[in-house]
Amino acid sequence: MIVRPLTALAALLAMAGCADASRDLSPDFGNAVRANLAAQIADPEARYDRVLQPGGDGARAALAATRYGKNQVIQPASASTSSVEIKGGAKGGSPGN
Protein backbone atom coordinates (compact mmCIF):
# COMPACT_ATOMS: atom_id res chain seq x y z
CA MET A 1 0.00 0.00 0.00
CA ILE A 2 1.17 3.49 -0.77
CA VAL A 3 -0.72 5.14 2.13
CA ARG A 4 1.80 4.13 4.81
CA PRO A 5 4.89 5.58 3.10
CA LEU A 6 2.99 8.80 2.35
CA THR A 7 1.85 9.04 5.98
CA ALA A 8 5.41 8.46 7.19
CA LEU A 9 6.73 11.08 4.76
CA ALA A 10 4.11 13.59 5.90
CA ALA A 11 5.01 12.93 9.54
CA LEU A 12 8.72 13.43 8.84
CA LEU A 13 8.05 16.69 7.00
CA ALA A 14 5.83 17.91 9.84
CA MET A 15 8.52 17.12 12.41
CA ALA A 16 11.22 18.85 10.38
CA GLY A 17 9.90 22.19 11.59
CA CYS A 18 10.53 21.12 15.18
CA ALA A 19 14.14 20.14 14.59
CA ASP A 20 15.69 23.47 15.61
CA ALA A 21 13.21 25.54 17.59
CA SER A 22 15.90 27.93 18.88
CA ARG A 23 17.18 29.07 15.50
CA ASP A 24 14.87 32.10 15.44
CA LEU A 25 15.62 33.18 19.01
CA SER A 26 18.02 35.90 20.02
CA PRO A 27 21.36 34.66 21.38
CA ASP A 28 20.59 36.29 24.75
CA PHE A 29 17.09 34.81 25.01
CA GLY A 30 16.33 33.99 28.65
CA ASN A 31 19.10 36.09 30.18
CA ALA A 32 16.61 38.39 31.93
CA VAL A 33 14.81 35.46 33.53
CA ARG A 34 18.08 33.92 34.71
CA ALA A 35 19.25 37.28 36.10
CA ASN A 36 15.97 37.80 37.97
CA LEU A 37 16.16 34.31 39.48
CA ALA A 38 19.75 34.87 40.57
CA ALA A 39 18.80 38.20 42.18
CA GLN A 40 16.13 36.49 44.31
CA ILE A 41 18.41 33.86 45.79
CA ALA A 42 19.66 34.71 49.27
CA ASP A 43 23.40 34.47 49.68
CA PRO A 44 24.08 32.10 52.62
CA GLU A 45 27.61 33.51 52.89
CA ALA A 46 26.53 37.16 53.04
CA ARG A 47 28.86 39.48 54.97
CA TYR A 48 27.79 42.77 56.52
CA ASP A 49 30.17 45.60 57.35
CA ARG A 50 30.52 46.30 61.10
CA VAL A 51 27.61 43.99 61.99
CA LEU A 52 28.82 40.94 63.86
CA GLN A 53 25.55 39.06 64.08
CA PRO A 54 22.87 40.24 61.69
CA GLY A 55 19.36 39.16 62.52
CA GLY A 56 16.83 39.47 65.28
CA ASP A 57 17.18 39.83 69.03
CA GLY A 58 16.77 36.45 70.71
CA ALA A 59 15.49 37.84 74.01
CA ARG A 60 12.78 39.86 72.28
CA ALA A 61 11.83 36.87 70.11
CA ALA A 62 11.51 34.65 73.21
CA LEU A 63 9.40 37.30 74.97
CA ALA A 64 7.15 37.59 71.90
CA ALA A 65 6.75 33.80 71.77
CA THR A 66 5.85 33.73 75.47
CA ARG A 67 3.25 36.48 75.00
CA TYR A 68 1.84 34.59 72.00
CA GLY A 69 1.53 31.40 74.05
CA LYS A 70 -0.37 33.29 76.78
CA ASN A 71 -2.59 35.06 74.21
CA GLN A 72 -1.19 38.45 75.30
CA VAL A 73 0.06 39.62 71.92
CA ILE A 74 0.81 43.33 71.66
CA GLN A 75 -1.23 44.63 68.75
CA PRO A 76 0.63 46.80 66.22
CA ALA A 77 -0.12 50.50 66.05
CA SER A 78 -3.04 51.28 63.81
CA ALA A 79 -2.14 52.62 60.43
CA SER A 80 -4.28 54.75 58.19
CA THR A 81 -4.19 55.61 54.57
CA SER A 82 -4.41 59.04 53.08
CA SER A 83 -7.58 60.02 51.31
CA VAL A 84 -7.47 61.10 47.72
CA GLU A 85 -10.24 63.04 46.08
CA ILE A 86 -10.71 62.28 42.41
CA LYS A 87 -12.27 65.03 40.34
CA GLY A 88 -13.39 64.75 36.76
CA GLY A 89 -13.49 61.40 35.08
CA ALA A 90 -15.30 59.96 32.13
CA LYS A 91 -18.18 61.88 30.62
CA GLY A 92 -21.52 60.25 30.61
CA GLY A 93 -24.41 59.48 32.83
CA SER A 94 -24.42 59.00 36.56
CA PRO A 95 -22.82 55.87 38.05
CA GLY A 96 -26.28 54.37 38.54
CA ASN A 97 -26.94 54.26 34.79
N, C-alpha and C positions, 0 to 999 in steps of 0.2 A: 504494500500500500504506500502511496505517496503522501498521505496525510501526516504520518508520524515524522518523516524527515522535515516536512514544511513546518510542523509545529515546533520541532527542535530548533530549526533555523530561526523562526520567529522569536523563540525564547532567548536564544543567544544574542540576537540583534537587540532585543529589549533590555537585556542585562548589560550590553556594551555601554550604555549610557551611565551605568552605575560604577563602572570600572574605576574612574578617578573623580570622585566627587569634590576633591579639594582643588582641582585645577583652576577653578574660577574664583577662588578665595584669595584675599590679600595675604601676603606673606606674614603680616602681623595679626592675622585674625585670631581673636581669643586672648590677646595680650591684656586687654583691659579687664577681662574677667579674672585672669590669673593674678593681676596686680591687686584687684579688689579683694580677692580671697586672701592673698598674702598679707594685706593690710589689716585684716580682721583677726589674724592669728596672734594670740598673746605670746610674747617672748618669755619663756620660763627662766631665762638667764638675764632678765632685765636688770640693769644697774641704775641707781638713782644717786645723783650727786648730793653729798652731805646728809643723806638719809640712811641711817644704819638699818632700820627695820621698817620698811614701808608696810602699811596695812592698818588694821584697826587696833583699838585699845582693848586688850583682853579683859581687864577689870570691868570696863563699861559693857562689853559684850556679855560677860557673866551676869552682871546686874540686870541687864535687859532681859536675859533668858529667865532669870529668877522672877522678875516682875511679870513676864509672860506666863510663866507657870502658875502664878498666883492670881492671874487675871487682873493685874494692876498696871496695865500698859499705859504709858504716858502718851496721850493723843498728840499728834503733831499740831502745830499752830495752824489756824484756819487761813486759807489763802483765798484771795478773790481775784477775779479778772476785771480788767477795765471794760467799761462800756463804750461802744462805738455807735455813733448815730449815722445811719446811712441815708443820705438825701438823694433824690433823683431816682433813677432806675429806668426800667423799660416803660415805654409809653403804652397805653392801653387802658383797659377797664380796671376796675377794682380787683383786689385779690380774690374776692368771692365769685367772680365771673368765671 
